[in-house]
Amino acid sequence: MRDAMVLKAQRFVNSVYGSRIGTTVEESGEADWATMYALTRALQYELGITPLSDNFGPTVLSTLTAKFPKLDQDTVPSPDFCRIIQAGLYCKGYDGGDLDGRYGARVQAAVTRLKNDMGVGKAFPGSDLTPKVFKALLTMDAYVVTGSGSGQVRDVQQWLNGRCAGRQDYFVVACDGQVSAATRKALLFGIQYELGMADGTANGNFGPGTQAGLKSHPVKQGDQGVWVSLFSAGMVLNRRPVALSDAFDGHLAAAVRAFQTFVALPSTGDGDFSTWASLLASYGDQSRQGHACDSILRVTPARAATLKAAGITYVGRYLTNPSGKSLPEKAIQPGELQTIAENGLRCFPIYQTTGDDVSDFDYVAGRTAGYAAVNAALDHGFRKGTRIFFAVDFDAIDEQITASILPHFKGINEAMADSGSPYEIGVYGSRNICARVGAAGYSTASFLADMSSGFDGNAGRPMPGDWAYDQFVTRTLGSGDGQLASIDINIASGRDTGQGAFNRPRPAVPDVAFDPRYVPALRADLSRYMQSIGYPDTGGIGSDARLYSNSQAVEAIQDQDELITQLSKTHTMRKALIQTAVYWAMRDYGLDDQAVDQKVVAHHLSGSGTVKDSHTGIAEISGADAIQAWNHCIGWGYTTGEHLDPGKDADIWSVWQRLNKDNAFTVRTVALIHLWGVRGRPGGQLPPGDRVTTPRSMRLDLAEFEITELLRRYRAWDPDEEAQTHQSLAVYQLFEKYNSIARNA
């Protein structure tokens, strides 16, 4: 909301300091970080600090403390210096005395009120402005309850500020009733100071010294004093229904028992070390016994014995190998699930692509992930009703969750629904990611990445109510053949129990003829997906119209099914690679492409124009690319024929005409282009720093990253190849869905 005095403050900092501090702010009348940074720079200018920065850091604080340990009507050095204070007060919602440059009664009253709202009125009594309060003034922190904040949390924040603000490394935290990483760190500072840690030693981290100290300070019903206050503060910050108190009464004990039950600790009602740890760090007490694990290592009989000896029942294993990294056992291996079942263990499947950057997540990637996970789970033999945990393996902030993660899981849900909802959907990630995906209705259980206590999505966040597994420590178990090095140990809530029996796995057998009975279902699945990304069934209208409908593309592919099946067997290639290339090309071919094709015809028939080649036919292949693919594959012995010259007009025109009219020739060429891709076709617009993940040979069991690379190389000519490949991956999975049904019938 536009505020006249905030606007006045912004105009002040621009007019007086803009040229001096090298920046100006938008005169919006709304307080923001840009204005606070400008005021911080203005203060640095007045203190003679260079170079200027947005940070109110140690140099600013120490210089301010040395020159002005207390600022009041007698010590403010100049009217403009005072106006910086007044502008900060207005941006915080306090009376700044009309920016008159005087530290008068109105400013004094505002500073007194500010201190009381911060909880430091007793620590820093009076109306003078002390350096730490000044530092807090020039932030966007609020000192009244905001949004969904609670008075109980604000009481804790004010109490911690009042108790600790005088210490060297403690800085005033917001008193807005919102639990944050800063509030959680403030509580740890309070604990460390009470343990007797000196300034410079206390750091707000849940380290070995803090843990050792807390083991000597359990609290229980009937206790009183500051340790009960600190413990009850931890309960408040974990959103438990209690208030800050120095007395451990029956109400607090009951709340503790409920919390312990929720986080799978013994329900004693006492504040023992394990309970302290669960209140203070996302990973809790890392000496706990975990009954679940997740691992990138194959479960062999010897390793199964190790897991059972360690008390592990539930084993998380990956459905696919997500990248080109050297992790040969990351995906579930042939026969592994049988070993798990025979040894009385249970498996919960995890689906992960790269998953470590926001660019890996969007609606299209979610649709692909959903289809791919279903296909992989069926291949491995997971039964209907199994929950698959889809991984988000980075610290997504709220804006990224809204813009990318939630659309991704929407895509997963729609893909699962398209597949007949054979599996439940779970989510792996930070507490905030899991909570928000669950709240959106996109998952039914959470697998928490709680080892990463520094994640914004974990710090200051409670465990979501639907948690199934809590990943809290890495251990090495066993020795010799039974050793499992560096596996993640998890607490199991019982909300998910994985699977202990499995269907017969679907082996990597050759593809067979497509069952015509499934054509209507395939056509419908493709239609839903393509419409969801903006491709209408009929190809659309206007300048962006595509010339082939969904039905026409499916029919063209089905017409060539006998040939596609034969090529698949001859070259040990999944039919879906050929089908996807053709389908996507047909759905992509538009009026502009048709116009270019006409220019090619004109060039060769009448000599007009300079366009002698284009990507034509049902698979959008150029004459030059086709010639190179055939030449390479003839040389490698994959096929027979005459070597042609990709630089010769007559050869290009001869091949181009076949591509444009002869669908069978085009389909054969698609297969050869994929073989060329395996054997070193240039990769086109590979992003800087990307790894080259072309498979070393054509196989029936290509990993997802290899399939992605082949489809990308197929469209190496396309300026939009990355987006086109990204969108076509779901098409591959849909064709593979029905091909796998046929070959495993």
Order of alpha helices (4+ residues) and beta strands (2+ residues): alpha-alpha-alpha-alpha-alpha-alpha-alpha-alpha-alpha-alpha-alpha-alpha-alpha-beta-alpha-beta-alpha-beta-alpha-beta-alpha-beta-alpha-beta-beta-beta-alpha-alpha-alpha-alpha-alpha-alpha-alpha-alpha-alpha-alpha
